[in-house]
Amino acid sequence: MSDISYHDPRLAAVYDALNPLGDDSAFYLEMAGAEPRTILDMGCGTGLLTTALAARGHLVTGADPAAAMLDIARQRPHGDRVKWIESDAARLDLEARFDLIVMTGHVFQVFLSDEAISAALGNLRRHLAPDGRLIFETRNPARRQWLQWTPEATRRRLDIAGVGSVDVHYEVTAMDGQMVSYASHFRFGNGDAVIAPSTLRFVEPAQLATALAGAGFGEVAWYGDWDRSPLLAMSAEIIVVASQPSFALGGRGDLRY
Ligand SMILES: C[S@@+](CC[C@H](N)C(=O)[O-])C[C@H]1O[C@@H](n2cnc3c(N)ncnc32)[C@H](O)[C@@H]1O
């Protein structure tokens, strides 16, 4: 089982308060466009973006390995318009081929080995239509954002309907090459305390380019932020728009370093 933050219903219930819709969601909604498209939201979590896409008339499938997250997603407004599937990225096996596959909220960073990355990317490409695109993001290691994941910098109290007050903070517990391990600490108003350990991988853009080519993708557009500014050495995000090999994106956003 992956990260208990997603599998423990108490922690899944806190997820939306910690991760509301933001600039990233606006970017993905815009990339989906106004015309109805078939879209797979891989690692859809509690389905905030998934249902926003469905509300705009897209034909949406949301897939996630965590049943507790999907339980919340199904209950959301427009959740009945989405096909929900319990699966991870590498094991997904659908007949459908999608115009667009999105993987948001830094899901990509849960793939810790080169093998896990290529299994996920290869399987997602298999689920793309001939002119389909895969769009996802990963945090840029150059920005070393984990240095901010300290109890002092991250401590906050949330008040969540149906849950009550929850004190949350994060703390990095280990670093090993590109792997950053951290613990998410939750203390609920009733005294329950949960510590959820996680490990994320921070890949370099060049490694990602190699992995995308190895998985059979063609042209890739790279962005460094949600306003579609180019990917630069110190961009916060590495945002990838990858197309099938025969389908050109128009040459914008090349990987320049
Ligand atoms: C940080 S949440 C992102 C959720 C949602 N996409 C968002 O933007 O809010 C990460 C999600 O990835 C899912 N996940 C974990 N391992 C995965 C895998 N191997 N393949 C696909 N999704 C995975 C988790 O269950 C969790 O719901």
The ligand as an SDF file (V2000), in Angstrom:
LIG
                    3D

 27 29  0  0  0  0  0  0  0  0999 V2000
   -1.1010   14.5600   -3.7530 C   0  0  0  0  0  0  0  0  0  0  0  0
   -2.4230   13.5240   -4.2330 S   0  0  0  0  0  0  0  0  0  0  0  0
   -2.9940   14.3170   -5.7300 C   0  0  0  0  0  0  0  0  0  0  0  0
   -4.4800   14.1540   -5.9260 C   0  0  0  0  0  0  0  0  0  0  0  0
   -5.0790   15.0000   -7.0480 C   0  0  0  0  0  0  0  0  0  0  0  0
   -4.5270   14.6720   -8.3380 N   0  0  0  0  0  0  0  0  0  0  0  0
   -4.8960   16.4740   -6.7650 C   0  0  0  0  0  0  0  0  0  0  0  0
   -4.2980   17.1890   -7.5780 O   0  0  0  0  0  0  0  0  0  0  0  0
   -5.3690   16.9330   -5.7290 O   0  0  0  0  0  0  0  0  0  0  0  0
   -1.5900   12.1090   -4.8480 C   0  0  0  0  0  0  0  0  0  0  0  0
   -2.5400   11.0080   -5.3190 C   0  0  0  0  0  0  0  0  0  0  0  0
   -1.7770   10.0370   -6.0340 O   0  0  0  0  0  0  0  0  0  0  0  0
   -2.3030    8.7830   -5.7450 C   0  0  0  0  0  0  0  0  0  0  0  0
   -1.2930    7.7540   -6.0610 N   0  0  0  0  0  0  0  0  0  0  0  0
   -0.3920    7.1770   -5.2160 C   0  0  0  0  0  0  0  0  0  0  0  0
    0.3370    6.2690   -5.8760 N   0  0  0  0  0  0  0  0  0  0  0  0
   -0.0950    6.2910   -7.1680 C   0  0  0  0  0  0  0  0  0  0  0  0
    0.2790    5.5460   -8.3450 C   0  0  0  0  0  0  0  0  0  0  0  0
    1.2490    4.6380   -8.3110 N   0  0  0  0  0  0  0  0  0  0  0  0
   -0.3950    5.7890   -9.4900 N   0  0  0  0  0  0  0  0  0  0  0  0
   -1.3770    6.7290   -9.5140 C   0  0  0  0  0  0  0  0  0  0  0  0
   -1.7700    7.4570   -8.4330 N   0  0  0  0  0  0  0  0  0  0  0  0
   -1.1330    7.2340   -7.2770 C   0  0  0  0  0  0  0  0  0  0  0  0
   -2.6720    8.8560   -4.2770 C   0  0  0  0  0  0  0  0  0  0  0  0
   -3.5890    7.8390   -3.8890 O   0  0  0  0  0  0  0  0  0  0  0  0
   -3.2370   10.2620   -4.1850 C   0  0  0  0  0  0  0  0  0  0  0  0
   -4.6370   10.2980   -4.3480 O   0  0  0  0  0  0  0  0  0  0  0  0
  1  2  1  0
  2  3  1  0
  2 10  1  0
  3  4  1  0
  4  5  1  0
  5  6  1  0
  5  7  1  0
  7  8  2  0
  7  9  1  0
 10 11  1  0
 11 12  1  0
 11 26  1  0
 12 13  1  0
 13 14  1  0
 13 24  1  0
 14 15  1  0
 14 23  1  0
 15 16  2  0
 16 17  1  0
 17 18  1  0
 17 23  2  0
 18 19  1  0
 18 20  2  0
 20 21  1  0
 21 22  2  0
 22 23  1  0
 24 25  1  0
 24 26  1  0
 26 27  1  0
M  CHG  2   2   1   9  -1
M  END
$$$$
